[in-house]
Amino acid sequence: MAITSLVCGALGFFLCFATSILGVIFGHIAKSQIDKSDGAEEGHGLAVAGLITGYIGTAIGVLIIIAIAAGA
């Protein structure tokens, strides 16, 4: 889940911001699973990185949509 979050978040910079939103969702799910596992599962850093890239990609996508709407 954490790796999926990071991949989706990173792809959001290049494809569309919908994958960034998926990165945020998967990141929160992965982080929750890791926290509940009491150390049995690893990947906290990957989940956080997925959240960061996902939120940045989402923000960039929203700014692009606002710029297009303002120009129309």
PQR file of N, CA, C, O and H, with PARSE charges and radii, in Angstrom:
ATOM      1  N   MET A   1       0.810  -1.185   0.000 -0.4000 1.5000
ATOM      2  CA  MET A   1       0.000   0.000   0.000 -0.0000 2.0000
ATOM      3  C   MET A   1       0.863   1.263   0.000  0.5500 1.7000
ATOM      4  O   MET A   1       0.552   2.232  -0.692 -0.5500 1.4000
ATOM      5  N   ALA A   2       1.934   1.249   0.769 -0.4000 1.5000
ATOM      6  CA  ALA A   2       2.802   2.424   0.842 -0.0000 2.0000
ATOM      7  C   ALA A   2       3.498   2.667  -0.493  0.5500 1.7000
ATOM      8  O   ALA A   2       3.637   3.811  -0.927 -0.5500 1.4000
ATOM      9  H   ALA A   2       2.187   0.462   1.331  0.4000 1.0000
ATOM     10  N   ILE A   3       3.931   1.594  -1.138 -0.4000 1.5000
ATOM     11  CA  ILE A   3       4.591   1.734  -2.441 -0.0000 2.0000
ATOM     12  C   ILE A   3       3.587   2.237  -3.473  0.5500 1.7000
ATOM     13  O   ILE A   3       3.917   3.087  -4.301 -0.5500 1.4000
ATOM     14  H   ILE A   3       3.818   0.665  -0.785  0.4000 1.0000
ATOM     15  N   THR A   4       2.369   1.718  -3.426 -0.4000 1.5000
ATOM     16  CA  THR A   4       1.319   2.180  -4.341 -0.0000 2.0000
ATOM     17  C   THR A   4       1.051   3.660  -4.142  0.5500 1.7000
ATOM     18  O   THR A   4       0.855   4.396  -5.110 -0.5500 1.4000
ATOM     19  H   THR A   4       2.100   1.028  -2.754  0.4000 1.0000
ATOM     20  N   SER A   5       1.040   4.092  -2.911 -0.4000 1.5000
ATOM     21  CA  SER A   5       0.841   5.503  -2.602 -0.0000 2.0000
ATOM     22  C   SER A   5       1.930   6.365  -3.221  0.5500 1.7000
ATOM     23  O   SER A   5       1.651   7.396  -3.834 -0.5500 1.4000
ATOM     24  H   SER A   5       1.199   3.494  -2.125  0.4000 1.0000
ATOM     25  N   LEU A   6       3.169   5.932  -3.055 -0.4000 1.5000
ATOM     26  CA  LEU A   6       4.292   6.705  -3.601 -0.0000 2.0000
ATOM     27  C   LEU A   6       4.246   6.737  -5.124  0.5500 1.7000
ATOM     28  O   LEU A   6       4.481   7.783  -5.729 -0.5500 1.4000
ATOM     29  H   LEU A   6       3.396   5.095  -2.558  0.4000 1.0000
ATOM     30  N   VAL A   7       3.946   5.605  -5.747 -0.4000 1.5000
ATOM     31  CA  VAL A   7       3.890   5.546  -7.214 -0.0000 2.0000
ATOM     32  C   VAL A   7       2.756   6.424  -7.738  0.5500 1.7000
ATOM     33  O   VAL A   7       2.953   7.193  -8.678 -0.5500 1.4000
ATOM     34  H   VAL A   7       3.755   4.755  -5.256  0.4000 1.0000
ATOM     35  N   CYS A   8       1.579   6.315  -7.142 -0.4000 1.5000
ATOM     36  CA  CYS A   8       0.451   7.141  -7.590 -0.0000 2.0000
ATOM     37  C   CYS A   8       0.732   8.624  -7.385  0.5500 1.7000
ATOM     38  O   CYS A   8       0.417   9.446  -8.246 -0.5500 1.4000
ATOM     39  H   CYS A   8       1.419   5.690  -6.378  0.4000 1.0000
ATOM     40  N   GLY A   9       1.320   8.960  -6.253 -0.4000 1.5000
ATOM     41  CA  GLY A   9       1.645  10.362  -5.998 -0.0000 2.0000
ATOM     42  C   GLY A   9       2.645  10.905  -6.994  0.5500 1.7000
ATOM     43  O   GLY A   9       2.508  12.033  -7.469 -0.5500 1.4000
ATOM     44  H   GLY A   9       1.575   8.292  -5.554  0.4000 1.0000
ATOM     45  N   ALA A  10       3.651  10.108  -7.313 -0.4000 1.5000
ATOM     46  CA  ALA A  10       4.671  10.550  -8.267 -0.0000 2.0000
ATOM     47  C   ALA A  10       4.114  10.624  -9.686  0.5500 1.7000
ATOM     48  O   ALA A  10       4.464  11.533 -10.439 -0.5500 1.4000
ATOM     49  H   ALA A  10       3.762   9.192  -6.928  0.4000 1.0000
ATOM     50  N   LEU A  11       3.262   9.690 -10.054 -0.4000 1.5000
ATOM     51  CA  LEU A  11       2.676   9.724 -11.395 -0.0000 2.0000
ATOM     52  C   LEU A  11       1.730  10.898 -11.578  0.5500 1.7000
ATOM     53  O   LEU A  11       1.472  11.331 -12.702 -0.5500 1.4000
ATOM     54  H   LEU A  11       2.978   8.952  -9.442  0.4000 1.0000
ATOM     55  N   GLY A  12       1.222  11.403 -10.486 -0.4000 1.5000
ATOM     56  CA  GLY A  12       0.328  12.554 -10.559 -0.0000 2.0000
ATOM     57  C   GLY A  12       0.984  13.785 -11.134  0.5500 1.7000
ATOM     58  O   GLY A  12       0.303  14.655 -11.678 -0.5500 1.4000
ATOM     59  H   GLY A  12       1.431  11.052  -9.574  0.4000 1.0000
ATOM     60  N   PHE A  13       2.297  13.874 -11.023 -0.4000 1.5000
ATOM     61  CA  PHE A  13       3.016  15.015 -11.608 -0.0000 2.0000
ATOM     62  C   PHE A  13       3.009  14.940 -13.134  0.5500 1.7000
ATOM     63  O   PHE A  13       3.059  15.971 -13.804 -0.5500 1.4000
ATOM     64  H   PHE A  13       2.851  13.168 -10.581  0.4000 1.0000
ATOM     65  N   PHE A  14       2.949  13.727 -13.686 -0.4000 1.5000
ATOM     66  CA  PHE A  14       3.113  13.542 -15.125 -0.0000 2.0000
ATOM     67  C   PHE A  14       1.815  13.188 -15.846  0.5500 1.7000
ATOM     68  O   PHE A  14       1.652  13.549 -17.011 -0.5500 1.4000
ATOM     69  H   PHE A  14       2.909  12.889 -13.141  0.4000 1.0000
ATOM     70  N   LEU A  15       0.901  12.502 -15.197 -0.4000 1.5000
ATOM     71  CA  LEU A  15      -0.315  12.065 -15.876 -0.0000 2.0000
ATOM     72  C   LEU A  15      -1.463  13.029 -15.611  0.5500 1.7000
ATOM     73  O   LEU A  15      -1.654  13.996 -16.349 -0.5500 1.4000
ATOM     74  H   LEU A  15       1.033  12.208 -14.251  0.4000 1.0000
ATOM     75  N   CYS A  16      -2.205  12.769 -14.586 -0.4000 1.5000
ATOM     76  CA  CYS A  16      -3.296  13.661 -14.210 -0.0000 2.0000
ATOM     77  C   CYS A  16      -3.383  13.697 -12.697  0.5500 1.7000
ATOM     78  O   CYS A  16      -2.848  12.827 -12.009 -0.5500 1.4000
ATOM     79  H   CYS A  16      -2.050  11.983 -13.987  0.4000 1.0000
ATOM     80  N   PHE A  17      -4.048  14.691 -12.197 -0.4000 1.5000
ATOM     81  CA  PHE A  17      -4.038  14.830 -10.752 -0.0000 2.0000
ATOM     82  C   PHE A  17      -4.951  13.814 -10.069  0.5500 1.7000
ATOM     83  O   PHE A  17      -4.961  13.743  -8.840 -0.5500 1.4000
ATOM     84  H   PHE A  17      -4.483  15.398 -12.756  0.4000 1.0000
ATOM     85  N   ALA A  18      -5.716  13.028 -10.825 -0.4000 1.5000
ATOM     86  CA  ALA A  18      -6.538  11.971 -10.228 -0.0000 2.0000
ATOM     87  C   ALA A  18      -5.654  10.899  -9.597  0.5500 1.7000
ATOM     88  O   ALA A  18      -6.015  10.330  -8.566 -0.5500 1.4000
ATOM     89  H   ALA A  18      -5.708  13.086 -11.824  0.4000 1.0000
ATOM     90  N   THR A  19      -4.508  10.618 -10.197 -0.4000 1.5000
ATOM     91  CA  THR A  19      -3.603   9.645  -9.593 -0.0000 2.0000
ATOM     92  C   THR A  19      -2.975  10.207  -8.313  0.5500 1.7000
ATOM     93  O   THR A  19      -2.630   9.448  -7.407 -0.5500 1.4000
ATOM     94  H   THR A  19      -4.215  11.080 -11.034  0.4000 1.0000
ATOM     95  N   SER A  20      -2.829  11.510  -8.241 -0.4000 1.5000
ATOM     96  CA  SER A  20      -2.337  12.128  -7.002 -0.0000 2.0000
ATOM     97  C   SER A  20      -3.334  11.941  -5.873  0.5500 1.7000
ATOM     98  O   SER A  20      -2.954  11.692  -4.729 -0.5500 1.4000
ATOM     99  H   SER A  20      -3.110  12.126  -8.977  0.4000 1.0000
ATOM    100  N   ILE A  21      -4.613  12.063  -6.204 -0.4000 1.5000
ATOM    101  CA  ILE A  21      -5.649  11.851  -5.201 -0.0000 2.0000
ATOM    102  C   ILE A  21      -5.609  10.409  -4.715  0.5500 1.7000
ATOM    103  O   ILE A  21      -5.762  10.154  -3.520 -0.5500 1.4000
ATOM    104  H   ILE A  21      -4.921  12.266  -7.134  0.4000 1.0000
ATOM    105  N   LEU A  22      -5.404   9.465  -5.627 -0.4000 1.5000
ATOM    106  CA  LEU A  22      -5.259   8.063  -5.233 -0.0000 2.0000
ATOM    107  C   LEU A  22      -4.040   7.878  -4.332  0.5500 1.7000
ATOM    108  O   LEU A  22      -4.078   7.091  -3.387 -0.5500 1.4000
ATOM    109  H   LEU A  22      -5.280   9.672  -6.597  0.4000 1.0000
ATOM    110  N   GLY A  23      -2.965   8.600  -4.622 -0.4000 1.5000
ATOM    111  CA  GLY A  23      -1.771   8.538  -3.792 -0.0000 2.0000
ATOM    112  C   GLY A  23      -2.044   8.984  -2.367  0.5500 1.7000
ATOM    113  O   GLY A  23      -1.528   8.399  -1.414 -0.5500 1.4000
ATOM    114  H   GLY A  23      -2.935   9.240  -5.390  0.4000 1.0000
ATOM    115  N   VAL A  24      -2.858  10.024  -2.223 -0.4000 1.5000
ATOM    116  CA  VAL A  24      -3.222  10.510  -0.893 -0.0000 2.0000
ATOM    117  C   VAL A  24      -4.072   9.465  -0.162  0.5500 1.7000
ATOM    118  O   VAL A  24      -3.850   9.183   1.016 -0.5500 1.4000
ATOM    119  H   VAL A  24      -3.277  10.499  -2.997  0.4000 1.0000
ATOM    120  N   ILE A  25      -5.035   8.905  -0.867 -0.4000 1.5000
ATOM    121  CA  ILE A  25      -5.912   7.905  -0.252 -0.0000 2.0000
ATOM    122  C   ILE A  25      -5.113   6.689   0.193  0.5500 1.7000
ATOM    123  O   ILE A  25      -5.219   6.252   1.338 -0.5500 1.4000
ATOM    124  H   ILE A  25      -5.217   9.134  -1.823  0.4000 1.0000
ATOM    125  N   PHE A  26      -4.303   6.140  -0.731 -0.4000 1.5000
ATOM    126  CA  PHE A  26      -3.498   4.966  -0.392 -0.0000 2.0000
ATOM    127  C   PHE A  26      -2.491   5.277   0.713  0.5500 1.7000
ATOM    128  O   PHE A  26      -2.195   4.418   1.543 -0.5500 1.4000
ATOM    129  H   PHE A  26      -4.218   6.496  -1.662  0.4000 1.0000
ATOM    130  N   GLY A  27      -1.967   6.496   0.726 -0.4000 1.5000
ATOM    131  CA  GLY A  27      -1.016   6.889   1.757 -0.0000 2.0000
ATOM    132  C   GLY A  27      -1.635   6.879   3.142  0.5500 1.7000
ATOM    133  O   GLY A  27      -1.026   6.411   4.103 -0.5500 1.4000
ATOM    134  H   GLY A  27      -2.207   7.194   0.051  0.4000 1.0000
ATOM    135  N   HIS A  28      -2.845   7.397   3.235 -0.4000 1.5000
ATOM    136  CA  HIS A  28      -3.523   7.405   4.534 -0.0000 2.0000
ATOM    137  C   HIS A  28      -3.881   5.982   4.971  0.5500 1.7000
ATOM    138  O   HIS A  28      -3.759   5.646   6.149 -0.5500 1.4000
ATOM    139  H   HIS A  28      -3.340   7.777   2.454  0.4000 1.0000
ATOM    140  N   ILE A  29      -4.319   5.154   4.031 -0.4000 1.5000
ATOM    141  CA  ILE A  29      -4.638   3.762   4.368 -0.0000 2.0000
ATOM    142  C   ILE A  29      -3.387   3.034   4.827  0.5500 1.7000
ATOM    143  O   ILE A  29      -3.410   2.336   5.841 -0.5500 1.4000
ATOM    144  H   ILE A  29      -4.418   5.427   3.074  0.4000 1.0000
ATOM    145  N   ALA A  30      -2.290   3.193   4.086 -0.4000 1.5000
ATOM    146  CA  ALA A  30      -1.036   2.511   4.443 -0.0000 2.0000
ATOM    147  C   ALA A  30      -0.531   2.974   5.802  0.5500 1.7000
ATOM    148  O   ALA A  30      -0.113   2.160   6.625 -0.5500 1.4000
ATOM    149  H   ALA A  30      -2.271   3.761   3.262  0.4000 1.0000
ATOM    150  N   LYS A  31      -0.573   4.272   6.032 -0.4000 1.5000
ATOM    151  CA  LYS A  31      -0.097   4.801   7.311 -0.0000 2.0000
ATOM    152  C   LYS A  31      -0.932   4.264   8.464  0.5500 1.7000
ATOM    153  O   LYS A  31      -0.391   3.938   9.520 -0.5500 1.4000
ATOM    154  H   LYS A  31      -0.913   4.933   5.364  0.4000 1.0000
ATOM    155  N   SER A  32      -2.233   4.169   8.274 -0.4000 1.5000
ATOM    156  CA  SER A  32      -3.116   3.625   9.295 -0.0000 2.0000
ATOM    157  C   SER A  32      -2.811   2.151   9.567  0.5500 1.7000
ATOM    158  O   SER A  32      -2.769   1.726  10.722 -0.5500 1.4000
ATOM    159  H   SER A  32      -2.673   4.434   7.416  0.4000 1.0000
ATOM    160  N   GLN A  33      -2.598   1.372   8.500 -0.4000 1.5000
ATOM    161  CA  GLN A  33      -2.278  -0.048   8.669 -0.0000 2.0000
ATOM    162  C   GLN A  33      -0.946  -0.232   9.380  0.5500 1.7000
ATOM    163  O   GLN A  33      -0.806  -1.116  10.226 -0.5500 1.4000
ATOM    164  H   GLN A  33      -2.631   1.718   7.563  0.4000 1.0000
ATOM    165  N   ILE A  34       0.018   0.588   9.045 -0.4000 1.5000
ATOM    166  CA  ILE A  34       1.341   0.493   9.671 -0.0000 2.0000
ATOM    167  C   ILE A  34       1.252   0.859  11.151  0.5500 1.7000
ATOM    168  O   ILE A  34       1.863   0.203  11.995 -0.5500 1.4000
ATOM    169  H   ILE A  34      -0.095   1.305   8.358  0.4000 1.0000
ATOM    170  N   ASP A  35       0.493   1.900  11.461 -0.4000 1.5000
ATOM    171  CA  ASP A  35       0.343   2.308  12.868 -0.0000 2.0000
ATOM    172  C   ASP A  35      -0.374   1.235  13.692  0.5500 1.7000
ATOM    173  O   ASP A  35      -0.036   1.016  14.855 -0.5500 1.4000
ATOM    174  H   ASP A  35      -0.004   2.432  10.776  0.4000 1.0000
ATOM    175  N   LYS A  36      -1.356   0.572  13.096 -0.4000 1.5000
ATOM    176  CA  LYS A  36      -2.113  -0.456  13.811 -0.0000 2.0000
ATOM    177  C   LYS A  36      -1.341  -1.758  13.980  0.5500 1.7000
ATOM    178  O   LYS A  36      -1.684  -2.566  14.842 -0.5500 1.4000
ATOM    179  H   LYS A  36      -1.631   0.750  12.151  0.4000 1.0000
ATOM    180  N   SER A  37      -0.305  -1.975  13.172 -0.4000 1.5000
ATOM    181  CA  SER A  37       0.415  -3.251  13.202 -0.0000 2.0000
ATOM    182  C   SER A  37       1.410  -3.354  14.362  0.5500 1.7000
ATOM    183  O   SER A  37       1.975  -4.425  14.585 -0.5500 1.4000
ATOM    184  H   SER A  37      -0.026  -1.317  12.472  0.4000 1.0000
ATOM    185  N   ASP A  38       1.632  -2.287  15.089 -0.4000 1.5000
ATOM    186  CA  ASP A  38       2.573  -2.272  16.223 -0.0000 2.0000
ATOM    187  C   ASP A  38       3.968  -2.744  15.832  0.5500 1.7000
ATOM    188  O   ASP A  38       4.584  -3.529  16.553 -0.5500 1.4000
ATOM    189  H   ASP A  38       1.173  -1.418  14.907  0.4000 1.0000
ATOM    190  N   GLY A  39       4.458  -2.279  14.715 -0.4000 1.5000
ATOM    191  CA  GLY A  39       5.821  -2.587  14.294 -0.0000 2.0000
ATOM    192  C   GLY A  39       5.967  -3.808  13.423  0.5500 1.7000
ATOM    193  O   GLY A  39       7.073  -4.102  12.968 -0.5500 1.4000
ATOM    194  H   GLY A  39       3.957  -1.642  14.129  0.4000 1.0000
ATOM    195  N   ALA A  40       4.876  -4.546  13.168 -0.4000 1.5000
ATOM    196  CA  ALA A  40       4.968  -5.740  12.325 -0.0000 2.0000
ATOM    197  C   ALA A  40       5.126  -5.379  10.852  0.5500 1.7000
ATOM    198  O   ALA A  40       5.762  -6.112  10.095 -0.5500 1.4000
ATOM    199  H   ALA A  40       3.977  -4.307  13.537  0.4000 1.0000
ATOM    200  N   GLU A  41       4.554  -4.261  10.450 -0.4000 1.5000
ATOM    201  CA  GLU A  41       4.664  -3.804   9.063 -0.0000 2.0000
ATOM    202  C   GLU A  41       5.577  -2.588   9.006  0.5500 1.7000
ATOM    203  O   GLU A  41       5.623  -1.774   9.928 -0.5500 1.4000
ATOM    204  H   GLU A  41       4.037  -3.665  11.065  0.4000 1.0000
ATOM    205  N   GLU A  42       6.298  -2.488   7.901 -0.4000 1.5000
ATOM    206  CA  GLU A  42       7.201  -1.360   7.693 -0.0000 2.0000
ATOM    207  C   GLU A  42       6.721  -0.543   6.503  0.5500 1.7000
ATOM    208  O   GLU A  42       5.787  -0.933   5.803 -0.5500 1.4000
ATOM    209  H   GLU A  42       6.260  -3.149   7.152  0.4000 1.0000
ATOM    210  N   GLY A  43       7.364   0.583   6.283 -0.4000 1.5000
ATOM    211  CA  GLY A  43       7.044   1.418   5.139 -0.0000 2.0000
ATOM    212  C   GLY A  43       6.456   2.758   5.507  0.5500 1.7000
ATOM    213  O   GLY A  43       5.839   3.421   4.673 -0.5500 1.4000
ATOM    214  H   GLY A  43       8.123   0.900   6.851  0.4000 1.0000
ATOM    215  N   HIS A  44       6.642   3.160   6.748 -0.4000 1.5000
ATOM    216  CA  HIS A  44       6.108   4.446   7.190 -0.0000 2.0000
ATOM    217  C   HIS A  44       6.647   5.594   6.339  0.5500 1.7000
ATOM    218  O   HIS A  44       5.901   6.496   5.956 -0.5500 1.4000
ATOM    219  H   HIS A  44       7.143   2.620   7.425  0.4000 1.0000
ATOM    220  N   GLY A  45       7.935   5.553   6.049 -0.4000 1.5000
ATOM    221  CA  GLY A  45       8.545   6.605   5.234 -0.0000 2.0000
ATOM    222  C   GLY A  45       7.984   6.646   3.826  0.5500 1.7000
ATOM    223  O   GLY A  45       7.771   7.725   3.271 -0.5500 1.4000
ATOM    224  H   GLY A  45       8.541   4.821   6.360  0.4000 1.0000
ATOM    225  N   LEU A  46       7.743   5.476   3.241 -0.4000 1.5000
ATOM    226  CA  LEU A  46       7.160   5.425   1.901 -0.0000 2.0000
ATOM    227  C   LEU A  46       5.740   5.983   1.904  0.5500 1.7000
ATOM    228  O   LEU A  46       5.336   6.689   0.980 -0.5500 1.4000
ATOM    229  H   LEU A  46       7.917   4.600   3.691  0.4000 1.0000
ATOM    230  N   ALA A  47       4.988   5.656   2.955 -0.4000 1.5000
ATOM    231  CA  ALA A  47       3.618   6.166   3.052 -0.0000 2.0000
ATOM    232  C   ALA A  47       3.617   7.689   3.181  0.5500 1.7000
ATOM    233  O   ALA A  47       2.807   8.369   2.551 -0.5500 1.4000
ATOM    234  H   ALA A  47       5.316   5.082   3.705  0.4000 1.0000
ATOM    235  N   VAL A  48       4.511   8.213   3.987 -0.4000 1.5000
ATOM    236  CA  VAL A  48       4.599   9.667   4.151 -0.0000 2.0000
ATOM    237  C   VAL A  48       5.047  10.327   2.841  0.5500 1.7000
ATOM    238  O   VAL A  48       4.530  11.379   2.464 -0.5500 1.4000
ATOM    239  H   VAL A  48       5.169   7.660   4.499  0.4000 1.0000
ATOM    240  N   ALA A  49       5.998   9.715   2.159 -0.4000 1.5000
ATOM    241  CA  ALA A  49       6.447  10.256   0.870 -0.0000 2.0000
ATOM    242  C   ALA A  49       5.308  10.232  -0.149  0.5500 1.7000
ATOM    243  O   ALA A  49       5.158  11.161  -0.942 -0.5500 1.4000
ATOM    244  H   ALA A  49       6.419   8.861   2.465  0.4000 1.0000
ATOM    245  N   GLY A  50       4.517   9.175  -0.124 -0.4000 1.5000
ATOM    246  CA  GLY A  50       3.349   9.103  -1.007 -0.0000 2.0000
ATOM    247  C   GLY A  50       2.336  10.183  -0.686  0.5500 1.7000
ATOM    248  O   GLY A  50       1.738  10.773  -1.586 -0.5500 1.4000
ATOM    249  H   GLY A  50       4.639   8.420   0.520  0.4000 1.0000
ATOM    250  N   LEU A  51       2.144  10.442   0.606 -0.4000 1.5000
ATOM    251  CA  LEU A  51       1.235  11.517   1.000 -0.0000 2.0000
ATOM    252  C   LEU A  51       1.738  12.877   0.532  0.5500 1.7000
ATOM    253  O   LEU A  51       0.970  13.691   0.020 -0.5500 1.4000
ATOM    254  H   LEU A  51       2.630   9.963   1.337  0.4000 1.0000
ATOM    255  N   ILE A  52       3.020  13.113   0.709 -0.4000 1.5000
ATOM    256  CA  ILE A  52       3.595  14.408   0.313 -0.0000 2.0000
ATOM    257  C   ILE A  52       3.483  14.614  -1.197  0.5500 1.7000
ATOM    258  O   ILE A  52       3.015  15.659  -1.651 -0.5500 1.4000
ATOM    259  H   ILE A  52       3.644  12.451   1.125  0.4000 1.0000
ATOM    260  N   THR A  53       3.913  13.616  -1.972 -0.4000 1.5000
ATOM    261  CA  THR A  53       3.829  13.761  -3.433 -0.0000 2.0000
ATOM    262  C   THR A  53       2.385  13.832  -3.895  0.5500 1.7000
ATOM    263  O   THR A  53       2.062  14.549  -4.842 -0.5500 1.4000
ATOM    264  H   THR A  53       4.292  12.768  -1.603  0.4000 1.0000
ATOM    265  N   GLY A  54       1.510  13.081  -3.219 -0.4000 1.5000
ATOM    266  CA  GLY A  54       0.098  13.121  -3.586 -0.0000 2.0000
ATOM    267  C   GLY A  54      -0.530  14.475  -3.337  0.5500 1.7000
ATOM    268  O   GLY A  54      -1.265  14.990  -4.179 -0.5500 1.4000
ATOM    269  H   GLY A  54       1.772  12.498  -2.450  0.4000 1.0000
ATOM    270  N   TYR A  55      -0.241  15.055  -2.174 -0.4000 1.5000
ATOM    271  CA  TYR A  55      -0.793  16.378  -1.879 -0.0000 2.0000
ATOM    272  C   TYR A  55      -0.220  17.454  -2.800  0.5500 1.7000
ATOM    273  O   TYR A  55      -0.949  18.347  -3.231 -0.5500 1.4000
ATOM    274  H   TYR A  55       0.356  14.636  -1.490  0.4000 1.0000
ATOM    275  N   ILE A  56       1.061  17.379  -3.100 -0.4000 1.5000
ATOM    276  CA  ILE A  56       1.658  18.359  -4.012 -0.0000 2.0000
ATOM    277  C   ILE A  56       1.068  18.220  -5.407  0.5500 1.7000
ATOM    278  O   ILE A  56       0.726  19.218  -6.040 -0.5500 1.4000
ATOM    279  H   ILE A  56       1.653  16.653  -2.750  0.4000 1.0000
ATOM    280  N   GLY A  57       0.947  16.984  -5.889 -0.4000 1.5000
ATOM    281  CA  GLY A  57       0.356  16.750  -7.209 -0.0000 2.0000
ATOM    282  C   GLY A  57      -1.080  17.217  -7.281  0.5500 1.7000
ATOM    283  O   GLY A  57      -1.505  17.777  -8.291 -0.5500 1.4000
ATOM    284  H   GLY A  57       1.225  16.173  -5.375  0.4000 1.0000
ATOM    285  N   THR A  58      -1.830  16.990  -6.215 -0.4000 1.5000
ATOM    286  CA  THR A  58      -3.222  17.442  -6.169 -0.0000 2.0000
ATOM    287  C   THR A  58      -3.293  18.971  -6.190  0.5500 1.7000
ATOM    288  O   THR A  58      -4.127  19.548  -6.888 -0.5500 1.4000
ATOM    289  H   THR A  58      -1.484  16.535  -5.394  0.4000 1.0000
ATOM    290  N   ALA A  59      -2.432  19.612  -5.434 -0.4000 1.5000
ATOM    291  CA  ALA A  59      -2.422  21.080  -5.413 -0.0000 2.0000
ATOM    292  C   ALA A  59      -2.069  21.649  -6.784  0.5500 1.7000
ATOM    293  O   ALA A  59      -2.674  22.622  -7.234 -0.5500 1.4000
ATOM    294  H   ALA A  59      -1.755  19.143  -4.867  0.4000 1.0000
ATOM    295  N   ILE A  60      -1.094  21.044  -7.438 -0.4000 1.5000
ATOM    296  CA  ILE A  60      -0.721  21.510  -8.779 -0.0000 2.0000
ATOM    297  C   ILE A  60      -1.875  21.318  -9.755  0.5500 1.7000
ATOM    298  O   ILE A  60      -2.147  22.192 -10.578 -0.5500 1.4000
ATOM    299  H   ILE A  60      -0.602  20.254  -7.072  0.4000 1.0000
ATOM    300  N   GLY A  61      -2.550  20.181  -9.665 -0.4000 1.5000
ATOM    301  CA  GLY A  61      -3.697  19.925 -10.538 -0.0000 2.0000
ATOM    302  C   GLY A  61      -4.819  20.921 -10.317  0.5500 1.7000
ATOM    303  O   GLY A  61      -5.431  21.390 -11.276 -0.5500 1.4000
ATOM    304  H   GLY A  61      -2.329  19.471  -8.996  0.4000 1.0000
ATOM    305  N   VAL A  62      -5.092  21.245  -9.077 -0.4000 1.5000
ATOM    306  CA  VAL A  62      -6.144  22.213  -8.771 -0.0000 2.0000
ATOM    307  C   VAL A  62      -5.752  23.594  -9.282  0.5500 1.7000
ATOM    308  O   VAL A  62      -6.593  24.316  -9.819 -0.5500 1.4000
ATOM    309  H   VAL A  62      -4.595  20.864  -8.298  0.4000 1.0000
ATOM    310  N   LEU A  63      -4.495  23.966  -9.122 -0.4000 1.5000
ATOM    311  CA  LEU A  63      -4.042  25.268  -9.631 -0.0000 2.0000
ATOM    312  C   LEU A  63      -4.151  25.348 -11.148  0.5500 1.7000
ATOM    313  O   LEU A  63      -4.494  26.398 -11.692 -0.5500 1.4000
ATOM    314  H   LEU A  63      -3.812  23.380  -8.686  0.4000 1.0000
ATOM    315  N   ILE A  64      -3.867  24.260 -11.825 -0.4000 1.5000
ATOM    316  CA  ILE A  64      -3.998  24.240 -13.290 -0.0000 2.0000
ATOM    317  C   ILE A  64      -5.460  24.404 -13.691  0.5500 1.7000
ATOM    318  O   ILE A  64      -5.774  25.150 -14.619 -0.5500 1.4000
ATOM    319  H   ILE A  64      -3.588  23.407 -11.384  0.4000 1.0000
ATOM    320  N   ILE A  65      -6.343  23.713 -12.997 -0.4000 1.5000
ATOM    321  CA  ILE A  65      -7.773  23.828 -13.297 -0.0000 2.0000
ATOM    322  C   ILE A  65      -8.258  25.258 -13.047  0.5500 1.7000
ATOM    323  O   ILE A  65      -9.031  25.796 -13.840 -0.5500 1.4000
ATOM    324  H   ILE A  65      -6.088  23.107 -12.243  0.4000 1.0000
ATOM    325  N   ILE A  66      -7.816  25.865 -11.969 -0.4000 1.5000
ATOM    326  CA  ILE A  66      -8.204  27.252 -11.669 -0.0000 2.0000
ATOM    327  C   ILE A  66      -7.673  28.190 -12.750  0.5500 1.7000
ATOM    328  O   ILE A  66      -8.379  29.104 -13.177 -0.5500 1.4000
ATOM    329  H   ILE A  66      -7.188  25.428 -11.325  0.4000 1.0000
ATOM    330  N   ALA A  67      -6.440  27.974 -13.193 -0.4000 1.5000
ATOM    331  CA  ALA A  67      -5.858  28.836 -14.243 -0.0000 2.0000
ATOM    332  C   ALA A  67      -6.619  28.688 -15.544  0.5500 1.7000
ATOM    333  O   ALA A  67      -6.856  29.673 -16.244 -0.5500 1.4000
ATOM    334  H   ALA A  67      -5.867  27.232 -12.846  0.4000 1.0000
ATOM    335  N   ILE A  68      -7.001  27.474 -15.869 -0.4000 1.5000
ATOM    336  CA  ILE A  68      -7.781  27.264 -17.117 -0.0000 2.0000
ATOM    337  C   ILE A  68      -9.145  27.914 -16.996  0.5500 1.7000
ATOM    338  O   ILE A  68      -9.618  28.548 -17.940 -0.5500 1.4000
ATOM    339  H   ILE A  68      -6.808  26.675 -15.300  0.4000 1.0000
ATOM    340  N   ALA A  69      -9.786  27.764 -15.834 -0.4000 1.5000
ATOM    341  CA  ALA A  69     -11.110  28.354 -15.642 -0.0000 2.0000
ATOM    342  C   ALA A  69     -11.047  29.879 -15.658  0.5500 1.7000
ATOM    343  O   ALA A  69     -11.964  30.529 -16.158 -0.5500 1.4000
ATOM    344  H   ALA A  69      -9.402  27.249 -15.068  0.4000 1.0000
ATOM    345  N   ALA A  70      -9.987  30.447 -15.123 -0.4000 1.5000
ATOM    346  CA  ALA A  70      -9.856  31.896 -15.101 -0.0000 2.0000
ATOM    347  C   ALA A  70      -9.595  32.461 -16.488  0.5500 1.7000
ATOM    348  O   ALA A  70      -9.987  33.587 -16.796 -0.5500 1.4000
ATOM    349  H   ALA A  70      -9.242  29.918 -14.717  0.4000 1.0000
ATOM    350  N   GLY A  71      -8.929  31.669 -17.323 -0.4000 1.5000
ATOM    351  CA  GLY A  71      -8.623  32.123 -18.668 -0.0000 2.0000
ATOM    352  C   GLY A  71      -9.790  31.988 -19.631  0.5500 1.7000
ATOM    353  O   GLY A  71      -9.785  32.599 -20.700 -0.5500 1.4000
ATOM    354  H   GLY A  71      -8.611  30.754 -17.073  0.4000 1.0000
ATOM    355  N   ALA A  72     -10.774  31.207 -19.270 -0.4000 1.5000
ATOM    356  CA  ALA A  72     -11.897  30.960 -20.190 -0.0000 2.0000
ATOM    357  C   ALA A  72     -12.948  32.025 -20.128  0.5500 1.7000
ATOM    358  O   ALA A  72     -13.947  31.949 -20.844 -0.5500 1.4000
ATOM    359  H   ALA A  72     -10.778  30.712 -18.402  0.4000 1.0000
TER
END
